[in-house]
Amino acid sequence: MKDIILNILMFLSDLGYLGIAIGLMIEIIPSEIVLGYGGFMISTGKIGFVGAIIAGTFGGTFAQLFLYWAGYFGGRPFLEKYGKYVLIQKKHIDVSEQWFEKYGAGVIFTARFFPVVRHAISIPAGIARMSAWKFTIYTVAAIIPWTIFFLYLGMVLGENWSTIKEVAAPYILPLVGIAMLIAGLYFIWKKKKTPPIVTVKKFNGNEK
């Protein structure tokens, strides 16, 4: 399996920025590996850091929009039947639906940093007919730091880029904490922005 992944990555590397975008779109290989290899390519001077960020953000966002529209038009039955082809299992859909119902649209940003639901969370958003623009904004806001982080790690690791998942593991929890903090601040801001509901009591003519 490792040799297959390496062969795919070498093929994608010949495409430069387009290879990074395609690698993230089709999701045959985990995004961490694709971006880690992208960082390695940056370290060799084959591609530039800014261009790789743009390619990674575009590819990652397109992949999530695909799942969003699949949920929007196909619904859960469609994803349960065909989700396996994009590495989405029924249990992933179950958890992501629970998260979406409990935390609302804002979880689209936070969940991107959790391995179990980071991709599947797009499905309930589509099923719930969440605004495509809002979905895209939340998704891009999460994908940009994720892309920068793994590209940078790939640059630092250089030829040892294949160990990126092990090296990144201690940093994932702080990333999750930061994401949750941002989400919490957003929810507080949104709650303060929402006007209070005023209840109007009706009185009959005999009441004073």
N, C-alpha and C positions, 0 to 999 in steps of 0.2 A: 504493500500500500504506500509505503514511504517513497519507493521508487516511482510509482505512478504520479504521486503528488509533485515530486521533483521534476519529472518530465513535463507535466502540465505547466509548472511555474517557469521552466526554461523556455517553453513555447511562448508563454505570455510575455516573458521578459523581452523577447524579440519585437514585441509590439509596443514597448515603452509605456507611455501613459495610458494608451488604449488598453494594453494588457492588464494593468491594474484595475481599470474600470470594468472590463469584461470579467475578470476573476471575481470581483465582488458582486457583479450582477447575477452570475449563474450560480454562485454559492456552492460549487462543488467542493471547494476547500474553505475552511473557516477563515473569516476575515482577518484574524490575527496573523495567520500564516501568510496570506497574500500581502498584507501591509508590511509584515516583517521582511519579506523578500523585497518588497518595494523599497524599504529602508536600506537594505543591502545594496540595491541598484543605485540608490542615491550616493552611498559611500564610495562606489566605484566611479562615480561621475557620469553614469549612463543617462540618468534623468535628474531633474532638479527638484528640490524640496517643495517649493510652492506648487509646481505643476503636479506633483504627486498628491498633494493635499486636495487639489481641485479634482483630479481624476478619482481619488478615493472617495471623496464626498459625493461626486456624481454617481459613481457605480453603486455605492452603498445605499444612496437615496432611491435610485431606480429599483433596486432589489426589494426595498420595503414598499414602494408604490405598487409593485407587481402584486405583492401579498395583500395590500390594501384593496386594490381593485378586484382581486380574486374573491376576497371576502364580500366586497360591495355587490358584485354581480352574481357570484356563484354561491355565496353563503357557506355555512358550516359543512353541509353534506359534500359539497364540491371539494373543500379543503381536506376533509377526512379521507376522501377517496384518492385524491391526487397529491396531497401534501407530502407524502413520503418521497416524492421525486425531487423535492427541494429541502429534504431533511426536516420536515415538520411532522411531528407525531401527534396523535390524539391528545396525549397527556399535556403537551405543550399548549395546545389550543384550550384545554380545560383550565389550566392555570392562568393563561393570559386573559381569558374571559372573566375569571374571578377578579383578577387585578383591575381590569377595565371597569367592571361594574362597581367595584369598591372605591376606587380612587378617581375615576373619571378620565377625561381627555388628557390631563396633565401627566398621567402615567406613561404616555407615549415617549416622553423625554426620559424619565427616570428608568424605565424598564430596559432601555438600550444598554445599560451597564450590567444587567443581570444575565448570565449565560443561558439560563433555562428558558427565559421568555423574550430575550432581546429581539428575536426575529418574529416570533409568533404573535407578539402584541399588536402587530399591524393588522392581523386578521379580525379581531373583534371591533377594531376601529372602523374597518370597512363594513362589517355586518351592521354596526350601529349607524352607518351613514354619517360618520363624523365629517366635518368640513375638510375637503381635500387640501385647501390652503393651510388650515390650522395644522393638519396632520403633517404636511410637508415641512412647515416651519419648525415644529417640535422635533421632527426626525433629523433635519439638517443640524439643528442646534446641538443634538447629541452626537451625531456622526462626526462632526468636525473635530471635537477634542479626542474622540476615540481614534480617528485617523491619524491625527498629529502624534498622539502618544505612541502608537505602534510603529509608525514610520520612524520616529526618533529612536525608539528602542532598536529597530532593525539597523539603523545607521550606526549606533553605538556598538552593537554586537558584531557587525560586519560579517565575516565568513561563518560566525557562530549563530547566525540568524535563526537557524532551525530550533534553537533552544528557547525561543522567544516566549512561549507559553509558560514555561517554568520560571523564567526570569520575571515575567510580568505579573505572576500570581500574587506576590506580596503588595503590589500597587493597585490591584483591582478593588480591594475593600475600601481604601481611601477614596477612590474614584466614585464608588457607589455612595459613600458617605457624603461627598460633595454634591453628587446628583440629587440625593434625598434632601439635602439642605436647600438647594436651589428650588426644588419642587415645593418644599415646605414654605419658603418665602413667597413663592408664586401663589400658593393656595391662600396664604394670609392676605396678600395684596388683593387677590380676587374677591375674598370674602368682605374686606373693608370697602371695596369698590361697589359691591352689590348693595343697592338701597334697601333699607329695612322695610318689611311688609307692615303696612299700617292697617289695623283692623278698625272698621267703622261700625259703631254700635247704633242700632236703631231704637229710638224711644217713642213710645206712644204718647198721646197727648195728656194722659193722666199722671205721667211721671214728672217729678220735679228735679 
